Amino acid sequence: MKTTIQLAAAFALLASPALAAEKAPPTPITIAPPPEGKGQIVFFRRGGIGPLISCAVSENGARVSRLPPGKYFVQVTTPGAHTYTVSSEAKDTLNVEVEAGETQYAKCNIRMGILAGRPNLAPSTKDEFDKGAGKLKLVEPQDDKDDDKKDDKK
């Protein structure tokens, strides 16, 4: 009996660091402040419906970047009013008033549509961004180029 208790105690000691590592909170992503005289918006997308569909974020008809699931990007911009859109089967718009030195957050989700996913772009918060930070990765320029190749095939 004593040996069984000792083995159980030894196993618990060995297993506890692994369990603690799994339950550790995600490491927050550090977003640098915008350059002098500029503001910025952190666009992010968690996983979910539409893993093959990216949120193509545009401003004034020009694509800014794309957000595949689990990615984020930082859009540095001039202070003032900005309108960002995402579209697929439907179009959604986000109006943002950016101030110098400010960092805002926006999230993109894909909802079920009839033929394709319906993107939704909405204001968010740093706290909401930080909740999924451990799983989010920065959009790399190559991610955007890969999406261009997919668009060319359509």
ZATORMI-984505 format. One line per field, with one value per residue: residue number from 0; residue in three letters; x, y, z of N, C-alpha, C, O in turn. Coordinates in nm, 2 decimals, decimal comma, always signed. Each point is the difference from the previous one (the first is absolute). Example, Ala and Ser with C-alpha at 12.3 -4.5 7.8 and 13.67 -1.06 7.14 Angstrom:
2
num c(0	1)
residuo c(ALA	SER)
n.px c(+1,32	-0,14)
n.py c(-0,57	+0,11)
n.pz c(+0,78	-0,14)
ca.px c(-0,09	+0,09)
ca.py c(+0,12	+0,11)
ca.pz c(+0,00	+0,00)
c.px c(+0,09	-0,08)
c.py c(+0,12	+0,11)
c.pz c(+0,00	+0,08)
o.px c(+0,10	+0,05)
o.py c(+0,00	+0,11)
o.pz c(+0,07	+0,01)
//
This chain:
154
num c(0	1	2	3	4	5	6	7	8	9	10	11	12	13	14	15	16	17	18	19	20	21	22	23	24	25	26	27	28	29	30	31	32	33	34	35	36	37	38	39	40	41	42	43	44	45	46	47	48	49	50	51	52	53	54	55	56	57	58	59	60	61	62	63	64	65	66	67	68	69	70	71	72	73	74	75	76	77	78	79	80	81	82	83	84	85	86	87	88	89	90	91	92	93	94	95	96	97	98	99	100	101	102	103	104	105	106	107	108	109	110	111	112	113	114	115	116	117	118	119	120	121	122	123	124	125	126	127	128	129	130	131	132	133	134	135	136	137	138	139	140	141	142	143	144	145	146	147	148	149	150	151	152	153)
residuo c(MET	LYS	THR	THR	ILE	GLN	LEU	ALA	ALA	ALA	PHE	ALA	LEU	LEU	ALA	SER	PRO	ALA	LEU	ALA	ALA	GLU	LYS	ALA	PRO	PRO	THR	PRO	ILE	THR	ILE	ALA	PRO	PRO	PRO	GLU	GLY	LYS	GLY	GLN	ILE	VAL	PHE	PHE	ARG	ARG	GLY	GLY	ILE	GLY	PRO	LEU	ILE	SER	CYS	ALA	VAL	SER	GLU	ASN	GLY	ALA	ARG	VAL	SER	ARG	LEU	PRO	PRO	GLY	LYS	TYR	PHE	VAL	GLN	VAL	THR	THR	PRO	GLY	ALA	HIS	THR	TYR	THR	VAL	SER	SER	GLU	ALA	LYS	ASP	THR	LEU	ASN	VAL	GLU	VAL	GLU	ALA	GLY	GLU	THR	GLN	TYR	ALA	LYS	CYS	ASN	ILE	ARG	MET	GLY	ILE	LEU	ALA	GLY	ARG	PRO	ASN	LEU	ALA	PRO	SER	THR	LYS	ASP	GLU	PHE	ASP	LYS	GLY	ALA	GLY	LYS	LEU	LYS	LEU	VAL	GLU	PRO	GLN	ASP	ASP	LYS	ASP	ASP	ASP	LYS	LYS	ASP	ASP	LYS	LYS)
n.px c(+0,08	+0,13	+0,03	-0,17	+0,01	+0,13	-0,08	-0,14	+0,09	+0,08	-0,15	-0,07	+0,14	-0,02	-0,17	+0,05	+0,20	-0,01	-0,03	+0,17	+0,14	-0,07	+0,06	+0,20	+0,01	-0,19	+0,15	+0,01	-0,18	+0,22	-0,15	+0,13	+0,13	-0,20	+0,02	+0,21	-0,14	+0,09	-0,13	-0,12	+0,03	-0,09	+0,10	-0,22	+0,15	-0,19	+0,03	+0,00	-0,19	-0,03	-0,01	-0,19	-0,12	+0,07	+0,10	-0,14	+0,19	-0,21	+0,14	-0,21	-0,10	+0,08	+0,07	-0,13	-0,19	+0,16	-0,23	+0,21	-0,10	-0,11	-0,14	+0,21	-0,14	+0,20	-0,20	+0,20	-0,07	-0,09	+0,11	-0,14	-0,11	-0,08	+0,05	-0,08	+0,13	-0,20	+0,15	-0,22	-0,06	+0,14	-0,15	+0,22	-0,14	+0,20	-0,16	+0,17	-0,05	+0,11	+0,06	+0,05	+0,14	-0,14	-0,06	-0,02	-0,21	+0,11	-0,23	+0,14	-0,20	+0,04	-0,13	-0,14	+0,09	-0,06	+0,09	-0,06	+0,22	-0,09	+0,10	+0,14	-0,08	+0,15	-0,14	+0,21	+0,05	+0,08	-0,16	-0,13	+0,08	-0,02	-0,21	-0,01	+0,03	-0,10	-0,21	+0,01	-0,08	+0,21	-0,14	+0,01	+0,20	+0,14	-0,01	+0,12	+0,22	+0,04	-0,01	+0,20	+0,15	-0,02	+0,10	+0,22	+0,01	+0,00)
n.py c(-0,12	-0,10	-0,22	-0,12	-0,03	-0,17	-0,21	-0,07	-0,07	-0,20	-0,17	-0,03	-0,12	-0,22	-0,10	-0,01	-0,09	-0,22	-0,11	-0,02	-0,17	-0,20	-0,03	-0,07	+0,16	+0,05	-0,10	+0,14	+0,06	-0,03	+0,13	-0,04	+0,13	+0,11	-0,04	+0,07	+0,06	-0,17	-0,08	-0,08	-0,12	-0,04	-0,05	-0,04	-0,18	+0,00	-0,16	-0,22	+0,10	-0,18	-0,21	-0,06	+0,04	+0,10	+0,05	+0,00	+0,02	+0,10	+0,09	+0,07	-0,17	+0,12	-0,15	-0,05	-0,11	-0,15	-0,04	-0,07	-0,20	+0,10	+0,12	+0,07	+0,18	+0,06	+0,08	-0,01	+0,13	+0,06	+0,17	-0,09	+0,13	-0,17	-0,03	-0,11	-0,08	-0,07	-0,12	-0,02	-0,15	+0,02	+0,16	+0,01	+0,11	+0,07	+0,08	+0,08	+0,01	+0,06	-0,10	+0,22	-0,13	+0,04	-0,10	-0,03	-0,02	-0,14	-0,01	-0,17	+0,06	-0,21	+0,13	-0,11	-0,13	+0,16	+0,19	+0,19	-0,01	-0,01	+0,12	-0,05	+0,19	-0,09	+0,16	+0,08	-0,20	+0,18	+0,11	+0,14	+0,21	+0,14	+0,07	+0,14	+0,15	-0,09	+0,08	+0,18	+0,01	+0,05	+0,17	-0,21	+0,11	-0,12	+0,07	+0,18	-0,03	-0,08	+0,16	+0,10	-0,11	+0,02	+0,19	-0,03	-0,10	+0,19)
n.pz c(+0,00	+0,15	-0,03	+0,09	+0,22	+0,08	-0,02	+0,16	+0,20	+0,01	+0,03	+0,21	+0,13	-0,02	+0,11	+0,21	+0,01	+0,00	+0,19	+0,14	-0,06	+0,07	+0,21	-0,08	+0,15	-0,12	-0,14	+0,17	-0,11	-0,04	+0,10	-0,18	+0,14	+0,01	-0,22	+0,02	+0,17	+0,11	-0,16	+0,17	-0,18	+0,20	-0,19	+0,07	-0,01	+0,10	+0,15	-0,06	+0,04	-0,12	+0,07	-0,11	+0,18	-0,19	+0,19	-0,17	+0,10	+0,01	-0,15	+0,05	+0,10	+0,16	-0,14	+0,17	+0,03	+0,04	+0,01	-0,03	-0,06	+0,17	-0,12	-0,04	+0,02	-0,06	+0,07	-0,11	+0,17	-0,20	+0,10	+0,15	-0,15	+0,13	-0,22	+0,18	-0,17	+0,04	-0,12	-0,01	+0,15	+0,18	+0,02	+0,04	+0,12	-0,06	+0,13	-0,12	+0,21	-0,19	+0,19	-0,02	-0,11	-0,16	+0,19	-0,22	+0,09	-0,13	+0,03	-0,04	-0,08	+0,05	-0,14	+0,14	-0,16	-0,14	-0,07	+0,10	+0,03	+0,20	-0,16	+0,17	-0,07	+0,14	+0,07	+0,03	+0,09	+0,13	+0,12	-0,11	-0,03	+0,17	-0,02	-0,17	+0,17	+0,17	-0,03	+0,12	-0,21	+0,05	-0,04	-0,08	-0,01	+0,13	+0,21	+0,05	+0,04	+0,21	+0,16	+0,02	+0,12	+0,23	+0,09	+0,03	+0,20	+0,13)
ca.px c(-0,08	+0,09	+0,06	-0,10	-0,02	+0,13	+0,00	-0,10	+0,05	+0,10	-0,06	-0,07	+0,11	+0,05	-0,10	-0,05	+0,06	-0,06	-0,14	+0,01	+0,04	-0,12	-0,10	+0,05	-0,07	+0,08	+0,09	-0,05	+0,07	+0,03	-0,03	+0,08	-0,08	+0,01	+0,10	-0,04	-0,09	-0,08	-0,08	+0,00	-0,11	+0,04	-0,10	+0,03	-0,11	+0,02	-0,05	-0,14	-0,06	+0,06	+0,15	+0,06	-0,04	+0,07	-0,07	+0,07	-0,02	+0,03	-0,03	-0,02	+0,02	+0,13	+0,02	+0,10	+0,05	-0,10	+0,01	-0,04	-0,03	+0,11	+0,10	-0,02	+0,10	-0,01	-0,01	+0,04	-0,07	+0,00	-0,12	-0,12	-0,11	+0,03	-0,10	+0,06	-0,10	+0,03	-0,11	-0,01	-0,14	-0,06	+0,10	-0,01	+0,08	+0,04	+0,04	+0,09	+0,06	+0,13	+0,07	+0,14	+0,05	-0,10	-0,01	-0,14	-0,01	-0,11	+0,01	-0,07	-0,06	-0,07	-0,13	-0,05	-0,07	-0,07	+0,10	+0,14	-0,01	-0,04	+0,09	-0,05	+0,11	-0,06	+0,10	+0,03	+0,09	+0,13	-0,02	-0,05	+0,11	+0,09	-0,06	+0,04	+0,13	+0,09	-0,02	+0,01	+0,13	+0,00	-0,01	+0,13	-0,03	-0,03	-0,14	-0,08	+0,03	-0,07	-0,14	-0,01	+0,00	-0,13	-0,09	+0,03	-0,06	-0,15)
ca.py c(+0,12	+0,12	+0,01	+0,05	+0,14	+0,07	+0,01	+0,10	+0,13	+0,02	+0,03	+0,13	+0,10	+0,00	+0,05	+0,13	+0,11	-0,01	+0,05	+0,14	+0,06	+0,00	+0,10	+0,14	+0,10	+0,02	+0,11	+0,11	+0,05	+0,14	+0,09	+0,12	+0,12	+0,04	+0,10	+0,14	+0,07	-0,10	-0,09	-0,13	-0,09	-0,15	-0,09	-0,14	-0,10	-0,13	-0,10	+0,00	-0,03	+0,05	-0,01	+0,02	+0,14	+0,11	+0,13	+0,09	+0,13	+0,10	+0,14	+0,07	-0,09	-0,05	-0,10	+0,03	-0,13	-0,11	-0,07	-0,14	-0,03	+0,00	+0,10	+0,14	+0,09	+0,13	+0,10	+0,13	+0,09	+0,14	+0,03	+0,04	-0,10	-0,11	-0,10	-0,13	-0,10	-0,15	-0,05	-0,14	-0,01	+0,12	+0,10	+0,06	+0,12	+0,05	+0,14	+0,02	+0,13	-0,03	+0,11	-0,02	-0,07	-0,09	-0,13	-0,06	-0,15	-0,04	-0,15	-0,05	-0,14	-0,05	-0,07	-0,08	+0,07	-0,09	-0,06	+0,02	+0,06	+0,14	+0,07	+0,10	+0,08	+0,08	+0,05	-0,09	+0,06	-0,07	-0,12	-0,10	-0,04	-0,07	-0,13	-0,10	+0,03	-0,12	-0,07	+0,09	+0,02	+0,12	-0,03	+0,02	+0,04	-0,12	-0,04	+0,09	-0,04	-0,13	+0,03	+0,06	-0,11	-0,06	+0,09	+0,00	-0,13	+0,01)
ca.pz c(+0,00	+0,01	-0,13	-0,09	+0,03	-0,04	-0,14	-0,04	+0,03	-0,10	-0,13	+0,01	-0,01	-0,14	-0,09	+0,03	-0,08	-0,13	+0,01	+0,02	-0,12	-0,09	+0,05	+0,01	-0,09	-0,12	+0,01	-0,07	-0,12	+0,02	-0,12	+0,01	-0,02	-0,14	-0,02	+0,04	-0,09	-0,06	+0,08	-0,05	+0,03	+0,00	-0,05	+0,03	-0,03	+0,06	-0,09	+0,00	-0,13	-0,12	+0,00	-0,13	-0,05	+0,07	+0,01	-0,08	+0,06	-0,10	+0,03	-0,12	-0,11	-0,01	+0,10	+0,10	+0,03	+0,02	+0,13	+0,01	+0,14	+0,09	-0,04	+0,03	-0,06	+0,05	-0,10	+0,05	-0,09	+0,04	+0,08	-0,07	-0,02	-0,09	-0,02	-0,04	-0,04	-0,03	-0,08	-0,05	-0,04	+0,04	+0,03	+0,13	+0,01	+0,14	+0,00	+0,11	+0,02	+0,06	+0,05	+0,01	+0,12	+0,05	-0,05	+0,01	-0,03	-0,08	-0,02	-0,11	+0,02	-0,12	+0,04	-0,10	-0,11	-0,09	-0,09	+0,06	+0,13	+0,01	+0,09	+0,09	+0,05	+0,12	+0,10	+0,11	+0,11	+0,02	+0,09	-0,09	-0,08	+0,09	+0,03	-0,10	-0,05	+0,00	-0,12	-0,12	-0,06	-0,09	-0,14	-0,07	-0,14	-0,08	+0,02	-0,09	-0,13	-0,03	-0,03	-0,13	-0,10	+0,00	-0,07	-0,14	-0,06	-0,01)
c.px c(+0,09	+0,07	-0,10	-0,02	+0,12	+0,00	-0,10	+0,05	+0,11	-0,06	-0,07	+0,11	+0,05	-0,10	-0,04	+0,07	-0,06	-0,14	+0,00	+0,03	-0,12	-0,10	+0,05	-0,07	+0,09	+0,09	-0,06	+0,09	+0,02	-0,02	+0,08	-0,09	+0,02	+0,12	-0,06	-0,10	-0,10	-0,09	+0,01	-0,12	+0,05	-0,12	+0,03	-0,11	+0,04	-0,05	-0,15	-0,05	+0,08	+0,15	+0,07	-0,03	+0,08	-0,09	+0,10	-0,03	+0,04	-0,03	-0,01	+0,03	+0,13	+0,02	+0,11	+0,07	-0,11	+0,02	-0,04	-0,03	+0,13	+0,11	-0,04	+0,10	-0,03	+0,00	+0,03	-0,06	+0,00	-0,12	-0,12	-0,09	+0,05	-0,12	+0,07	-0,12	+0,05	-0,12	+0,02	-0,13	-0,07	+0,12	-0,03	+0,10	+0,02	+0,05	+0,08	+0,05	+0,14	+0,06	+0,15	+0,04	-0,10	+0,01	-0,14	+0,01	-0,13	+0,01	-0,09	-0,05	-0,06	-0,12	-0,04	-0,08	-0,07	+0,10	+0,14	-0,02	-0,03	+0,10	-0,06	+0,12	-0,05	+0,11	+0,02	+0,09	+0,13	-0,02	-0,05	+0,11	+0,09	-0,05	+0,04	+0,14	+0,09	-0,01	+0,01	+0,14	-0,01	-0,01	+0,13	-0,03	-0,02	-0,14	-0,09	+0,02	-0,06	-0,14	-0,01	+0,00	-0,13	-0,10	+0,02	-0,06	-0,15	-0,05)
c.py c(+0,13	+0,02	+0,06	+0,15	+0,08	+0,01	+0,10	+0,14	+0,04	+0,04	+0,14	+0,11	+0,01	+0,06	+0,14	+0,11	-0,01	+0,05	+0,15	+0,08	+0,01	+0,11	+0,14	+0,09	+0,02	+0,12	+0,11	+0,04	+0,15	+0,07	+0,13	+0,12	+0,04	+0,11	+0,14	+0,06	-0,10	-0,07	-0,14	-0,08	-0,14	-0,08	-0,14	-0,09	-0,13	-0,10	+0,00	-0,04	+0,06	-0,01	+0,02	+0,15	+0,10	+0,12	+0,10	+0,14	+0,11	+0,14	+0,07	-0,08	-0,07	-0,10	+0,04	-0,13	-0,10	-0,07	-0,14	-0,03	+0,00	+0,10	+0,14	+0,08	+0,14	+0,10	+0,14	+0,10	+0,14	+0,03	+0,05	-0,12	-0,10	-0,09	-0,12	-0,09	-0,14	-0,04	-0,14	-0,01	+0,13	+0,10	+0,06	+0,12	+0,04	+0,14	+0,02	+0,15	-0,02	+0,13	-0,03	-0,06	-0,11	-0,14	-0,05	-0,14	-0,02	-0,15	-0,03	-0,14	-0,04	-0,08	-0,08	+0,08	-0,11	-0,08	+0,01	+0,06	+0,15	+0,07	+0,10	+0,07	+0,09	+0,05	-0,10	+0,08	-0,08	-0,12	-0,11	-0,06	-0,09	-0,14	-0,11	+0,02	-0,11	-0,08	+0,08	+0,02	+0,12	-0,05	+0,04	+0,05	-0,12	-0,05	+0,07	-0,04	-0,14	+0,03	+0,06	-0,12	-0,07	+0,09	-0,01	-0,13	+0,01	+0,04)
c.pz c(+0,00	-0,13	-0,11	+0,02	-0,04	-0,16	-0,05	+0,03	-0,10	-0,14	+0,00	-0,01	-0,14	-0,09	+0,02	-0,08	-0,14	+0,00	+0,02	-0,12	-0,10	+0,05	+0,02	-0,09	-0,13	+0,02	-0,09	-0,12	+0,03	-0,13	+0,03	-0,02	-0,15	-0,01	+0,04	-0,11	-0,07	+0,10	-0,06	+0,04	-0,01	-0,04	+0,03	-0,03	+0,07	-0,10	-0,01	-0,14	-0,11	+0,01	-0,13	-0,06	+0,09	+0,01	-0,08	+0,04	-0,11	+0,06	-0,13	-0,12	-0,02	+0,12	+0,09	+0,04	+0,00	+0,13	-0,01	+0,15	+0,09	-0,03	+0,04	-0,08	+0,06	-0,12	+0,06	-0,10	+0,06	+0,09	-0,09	-0,02	-0,11	-0,01	-0,06	-0,04	-0,01	-0,08	-0,05	-0,06	+0,04	+0,04	+0,14	+0,00	+0,15	-0,02	+0,13	+0,00	+0,07	+0,05	+0,01	+0,13	+0,05	-0,07	+0,02	-0,05	-0,08	-0,03	-0,12	+0,03	-0,13	+0,05	-0,12	-0,10	-0,09	-0,09	+0,06	+0,14	+0,00	+0,10	+0,08	+0,06	+0,11	+0,09	+0,10	+0,10	+0,02	+0,09	-0,09	-0,09	+0,08	+0,04	-0,09	-0,04	-0,01	-0,13	-0,12	-0,05	-0,10	-0,14	-0,07	-0,15	-0,09	+0,00	-0,10	-0,14	-0,04	-0,03	-0,14	-0,10	+0,00	-0,08	-0,15	-0,06	-0,01	-0,13)
o.px c(-0,03	+0,01	+0,05	-0,01	-0,01	+0,04	+0,02	-0,02	+0,01	+0,05	+0,01	-0,03	+0,03	+0,04	-0,04	-0,07	-0,02	-0,04	-0,08	-0,05	-0,01	-0,07	-0,07	-0,04	+0,12	-0,03	-0,03	+0,12	-0,09	+0,07	-0,04	-0,10	+0,10	+0,03	-0,12	+0,03	-0,08	+0,03	+0,06	-0,06	+0,07	-0,10	+0,12	-0,12	+0,11	-0,03	-0,06	+0,07	+0,05	+0,07	+0,12	+0,05	-0,01	-0,08	+0,10	-0,11	+0,12	-0,08	+0,10	+0,05	+0,02	-0,02	+0,11	+0,12	-0,12	+0,12	-0,12	+0,04	+0,10	+0,11	-0,12	+0,10	-0,10	+0,10	-0,08	+0,01	+0,04	-0,10	+0,02	+0,01	+0,06	-0,07	+0,06	-0,11	+0,12	-0,12	+0,12	-0,03	-0,10	+0,12	-0,12	+0,10	-0,08	+0,10	-0,05	+0,05	+0,00	+0,00	+0,04	-0,05	+0,03	+0,03	-0,05	+0,10	-0,10	+0,11	-0,10	+0,08	-0,05	+0,01	+0,04	-0,07	+0,00	+0,00	+0,08	-0,11	+0,03	-0,01	-0,10	+0,09	-0,10	+0,11	-0,09	+0,00	+0,01	+0,06	+0,04	+0,01	+0,05	+0,08	+0,03	+0,05	+0,09	+0,09	+0,00	+0,09	-0,10	+0,06	+0,05	-0,11	-0,08	-0,05	-0,09	-0,09	-0,05	-0,06	-0,10	-0,07	-0,05	-0,09	-0,10	-0,03	-0,06	-0,12)
o.py c(+0,09	+0,12	+0,08	+0,08	+0,11	+0,10	+0,08	+0,09	+0,11	+0,09	+0,07	+0,10	+0,11	+0,07	+0,07	+0,09	+0,11	+0,08	+0,07	+0,11	+0,10	+0,05	+0,09	-0,04	-0,01	+0,10	-0,02	-0,01	+0,07	-0,03	+0,07	-0,01	-0,03	+0,06	+0,02	-0,01	+0,04	+0,01	-0,02	+0,02	-0,04	+0,00	-0,04	+0,05	-0,05	+0,03	+0,11	-0,07	+0,12	+0,10	+0,04	+0,03	-0,01	+0,03	+0,04	+0,05	-0,01	+0,01	+0,00	+0,04	-0,08	+0,03	+0,04	+0,00	+0,03	+0,00	-0,03	+0,09	-0,05	-0,01	+0,02	-0,05	+0,03	+0,00	+0,06	-0,02	+0,03	-0,07	+0,06	-0,10	+0,04	-0,03	+0,00	+0,00	-0,02	+0,03	-0,04	+0,07	+0,04	-0,04	+0,02	-0,01	-0,02	+0,02	-0,03	+0,05	-0,04	+0,10	-0,12	+0,03	-0,06	-0,01	+0,00	-0,05	+0,05	-0,06	+0,06	-0,08	+0,09	-0,09	+0,02	+0,10	-0,11	-0,12	-0,09	+0,03	+0,06	-0,04	+0,07	-0,06	+0,08	-0,05	-0,08	+0,12	-0,11	-0,11	-0,12	-0,12	-0,10	-0,09	-0,11	-0,06	-0,01	-0,07	-0,05	+0,00	+0,02	-0,10	+0,11	-0,04	+0,01	-0,05	-0,05	+0,00	-0,01	-0,07	-0,02	+0,01	-0,04	-0,06	+0,01	+0,00	-0,09	+0,02)
o.pz c(-0,07	-0,04	-0,08	-0,10	-0,06	-0,05	-0,10	-0,09	-0,04	-0,07	-0,10	-0,07	-0,05	-0,09	-0,09	-0,04	-0,06	-0,09	-0,06	-0,03	-0,07	-0,09	+0,04	-0,11	+0,01	+0,07	-0,11	+0,01	+0,03	-0,10	+0,10	-0,08	-0,06	+0,10	+0,00	-0,12	-0,08	+0,12	-0,11	+0,10	-0,10	+0,07	-0,02	+0,00	-0,02	-0,11	+0,02	-0,07	+0,01	-0,03	+0,00	-0,10	+0,12	-0,09	+0,05	-0,03	-0,04	+0,09	-0,08	-0,10	-0,08	+0,11	-0,04	+0,00	-0,01	+0,05	+0,01	+0,09	-0,05	+0,05	+0,04	-0,04	+0,05	-0,08	+0,07	-0,12	+0,11	-0,01	-0,10	+0,06	-0,10	+0,10	-0,11	+0,07	-0,03	+0,02	-0,02	-0,10	-0,07	+0,00	+0,04	-0,05	+0,08	-0,07	+0,11	-0,10	+0,12	-0,07	+0,01	+0,10	+0,10	-0,12	+0,11	-0,06	+0,03	-0,02	-0,03	+0,05	-0,08	+0,09	-0,11	+0,03	+0,04	+0,00	-0,03	+0,04	-0,10	+0,12	-0,05	+0,06	-0,02	+0,00	+0,03	+0,00	-0,06	-0,03	+0,02	-0,02	-0,04	+0,02	+0,04	-0,10	-0,09	-0,04	-0,11	+0,08	-0,06	-0,04	+0,02	-0,05	-0,10	-0,09	-0,07	-0,08	-0,11	-0,09	-0,07	-0,10	-0,11	-0,07	-0,08	-0,12	-0,07	-0,02)
//
